[in-house]
């Protein structure tokens, strides 16, 4: 433990000395990068609109996303009661910067089906769209 403490103090003194010497030479003092656990916040895309359309017993879901470049994928979820949702499909993000548009369609399973879109960002954070009723 004493050896680690001595090493720590040596590194700190060395850094302070380097910063003082650099300042006298009109140089930029040392800089550091944030540690690997540093987080500048969660960047998730935002679903601006989410709509459904029924045509010939097919449900077409369409949604518009802002901050699209932060999205890894979308998971479309379906429910027949509006409470218990199950995975229906995966739609991958395009990496296009800014606003982008996505669609998903399937044959109608029942006359009334609820849908929502789970957005999974590149940093692993998750958000959900509003729930819509198709049918």
Number of C-alpha atoms within 10 A of each C-alpha: 6 7 7 9 10 10 12 12 11 12 12 11 12 12 14 14 12 13 16 13 13 14 13 10 9 8 11 10 16 11 7 6 6 9 7 6 6 8 9 7 7 13 15 22 22 18 22 12 13 19 17 18 12 15 9 7 13 14 19 17 21 15 17 16 20 18 17 23 20 22 27 20 18 20 18 21 19 23 18 16 11 15 10 10 15 14 14 15 14 14 15 13 21 15 14 12 12 12 15 17 15 15 13 15 14 13 12 17 12 10 9 13 17 19 25 24 25 19 26 21 21 17 14 12 13 15 15 16 17 13 17 17 16 19 14
